Amino acid sequence: MSAVRGPGTDDPALDYSHGHDPSVLASHATRTAANSCAYFLDLVEPGDRILDLGCGPGSISLDLAGIVGPTGRVVGVDFALAAVAAARRAAAARGDGRTRFLVGDVFDPPLERGRFDVVHAHQLLQHVADPVAVLQTMGQLCAPGGIVVARDADYAGMTWFPASTALERWREIYSIGARAHGGEPDAGRRLLSWANTAGLRVISAGSSTWTYADDAARTWWASSQARRVRRSNFARQAAEQGCGPAQIEETAQGWERWGANPDGWFCMPHGEIIASPEWD
């Protein structure tokens, strides 16, 4: 969420790299604790208090709520009204009346410091102009003995087969646009450095991947990205870089061609950190 300027607004000037088009929220809603939080789940216990910063449509938050159970609590915070509204709908659909979703600035969330056993951010730090400041805030929000956990993708490390000039163009356009609006698309490799600079004590730094290779996963990923190229902030960023509608459409069709290829394989690496506040 680059250039977060305050809570309670969906002003396009906020410049969140992906935007909050329904195609983006639908893609983010496929994220689960199992596919996004495996690196720290063995540290989560029933009764824990968890804060999910940049919670998006809430799918991870709600999974974590199921793990901590009725004696625990989960709070999700996102700056975007559309994301928080989607998260609240998802909670209602699951019959979850305990998990709270709040609109707030991730640099200064509307919560008491020192209250959470786990402060979590998934795919957040790549979008903010000052990830070190966010990590410092995350540490301040931790209770004594609590942990800060973060996971972010690394666009330069993404790889695929077969070769595709359209996908190379997609990565270039996205990366240029993200940096122009204050983000760092290659965040995964920087998490350890950011955490060290923030003064956190790093317990572990690792990595994991999402891979789209079987027919169902490849088709979903390709169609999701094609929709996002056409409908999300990507199209605006491409236009800012001088791309016309025909070039944007060719990028979307390139995703569809890749998705239709039974040999298609896509791997997305993520950096991961588990850390504790300096005072712990």
SVG drawing of the C-alpha trace seen along z (x, -y; Angstrom):
<svg xmlns="http://www.w3.org/2000/svg" viewBox="-23 -12 43 42">
<polyline fill="none" stroke="black" stroke-width="0.4" points="0.0,0.0 2.3,-2.7 1.9,-6.3 -0.6,-5.6 -1.8,-9.0 -4.5,-8.4 -7.5,-6.3 -11.0,-6.4 -10.5,-7.0 -10.4,-5.2 -8.9,-8.3 -7.1,-7.0 -4.2,-9.3 -3.3,-6.8 -1.6,-4.9 -1.7,-1.4 0.1,0.3 -2.6,2.9 -5.7,0.8 -8.9,2.3 -10.7,3.4 -12.9,6.5 -10.4,8.5 -7.6,7.6 -9.7,8.3 -10.9,11.6 -7.2,12.6 -6.2,11.6 -9.1,13.5 -7.5,16.8 -4.7,16.3 -5.0,18.5 -3.1,19.1 -2.0,22.4 -0.6,21.0 0.7,17.7 1.7,18.2 3.2,21.7 6.6,20.1 5.2,19.1 2.0,21.1 3.7,23.4 4.2,20.4 0.5,19.5 -1.4,20.8 -5.0,20.8 -5.8,17.6 -3.2,15.5 -3.9,11.9 -3.1,11.3 -2.9,8.1 -3.0,8.4 -1.8,5.2 -2.8,4.6 -5.4,7.3 -7.0,6.8 -10.2,8.9 -9.5,10.7 -9.1,14.3 -5.8,14.8 -7.1,12.9 -10.2,15.2 -8.1,18.3 -5.9,17.1 -9.0,16.4 -9.9,20.1 -6.5,21.1 -6.5,18.9 -10.1,19.9 -12.7,18.2 -10.2,17.3 -8.0,15.4 -8.7,12.4 -7.7,11.1 -7.8,7.6 -7.3,6.7 -6.4,3.2 -6.4,1.8 -6.4,-1.7 -9.0,-0.9 -12.7,-1.0 -13.3,1.4 -10.9,4.0 -12.3,3.6 -15.9,3.9 -14.9,7.1 -13.3,8.5 -16.4,7.8 -18.6,9.5 -16.3,12.5 -16.5,12.6 -20.3,12.6 -20.3,15.4 -18.2,17.5 -20.3,16.7 -17.3,15.0 -18.6,12.3 -15.3,12.0 -12.8,10.8 -12.6,7.0 -11.7,5.2 -10.8,1.6 -9.9,-1.2 -6.6,-2.7 -3.2,-3.9 -0.6,-1.1 2.0,-3.7 -0.3,-4.6 -3.1,-2.1 -5.8,-3.0 -4.8,-0.5 -3.1,-0.4 0.6,0.4 2.0,3.5 -1.1,5.7 -0.5,8.3 1.2,11.7 1.7,11.8 1.8,8.7 1.6,9.9 2.0,8.3 1.5,10.2 2.5,8.5 2.4,5.1 5.9,3.8 6.5,3.8 3.8,1.2 4.8,-1.4 7.2,-4.2 9.0,-3.5 8.9,0.2 11.4,-0.3 8.9,-2.7 6.1,-0.1 8.3,2.6 9.1,0.3 5.4,-0.3 4.8,3.5 7.4,4.0 5.7,1.3 2.4,3.1 3.8,6.4 3.2,7.5 6.2,8.6 7.3,11.9 5.4,11.2 6.7,11.6 6.7,9.6 6.1,11.7 6.2,10.5 6.2,12.1 6.6,10.3 7.0,11.3 10.1,10.5 9.2,9.6 12.7,9.8 12.9,13.3 9.7,14.5 10.3,16.9 8.2,18.8 8.2,21.1 7.8,20.8 9.5,17.5 7.0,14.7 7.7,11.1 4.2,10.1 5.0,11.4 8.4,9.7 6.5,6.5 4.0,7.0 6.8,7.3 8.6,4.2 5.5,2.1 4.5,3.1 7.9,2.7 8.4,-0.8 4.9,-1.8 5.3,-0.5 8.6,-2.4 7.2,-5.5 4.5,-5.5 6.8,-4.8 7.0,-1.0 9.7,1.7 8.5,4.7 11.6,6.7 10.8,6.5 11.3,10.2 15.1,10.0 15.1,6.9 13.0,8.0 16.0,9.1 17.8,5.8 14.7,3.8 14.1,5.7 17.7,5.2 17.5,1.4 14.2,1.2 16.1,2.5 14.2,5.8 15.9,9.0 15.5,11.4 14.7,14.9 14.6,16.4 14.8,15.2 13.7,17.6 11.8,18.0 9.0,19.9 7.2,20.0 3.9,20.1 4.0,22.2 1.3,22.3 1.8,25.3 -1.2,27.7 -4.1,26.9 -6.4,25.4 -3.8,23.2 -2.2,22.1 -5.6,21.2 -6.7,19.3 -3.4,17.3 -3.4,16.4 -7.0,15.3 -6.6,13.4 -3.6,11.5 -5.3,10.8 -8.3,9.2 -6.0,7.2 -4.0,5.9 -7.3,4.7 -9.1,3.4 -6.9,2.6 -4.3,-0.1 -1.9,1.7 -3.7,0.1 -3.2,-3.4 0.4,-2.7 1.0,-1.4 -0.6,-4.5 1.6,-6.7 4.6,-4.9 3.4,-5.6 1.6,-2.4 -1.6,-2.7 -4.7,-0.5 -3.5,1.9 -0.3,2.6 -2.2,3.1 -4.5,5.5 -1.6,7.4 -0.1,7.8 -3.5,9.2 -3.7,11.6 -0.1,12.7 -1.2,13.9 -4.1,15.8 -1.9,17.4 0.6,18.5 -2.3,19.8 -3.6,21.9 -0.2,23.6 -0.1,27.0 3.6,26.5 3.1,23.2 4.9,22.9 5.2,19.9 7.1,19.5 6.8,16.6 9.4,16.4 8.7,14.7 11.0,13.5 9.9,14.2 11.0,13.0 10.2,13.8 11.4,11.2 10.9,9.8 11.1,6.3 14.4,5.0 13.3,4.9 12.2,8.5"/>
</svg>
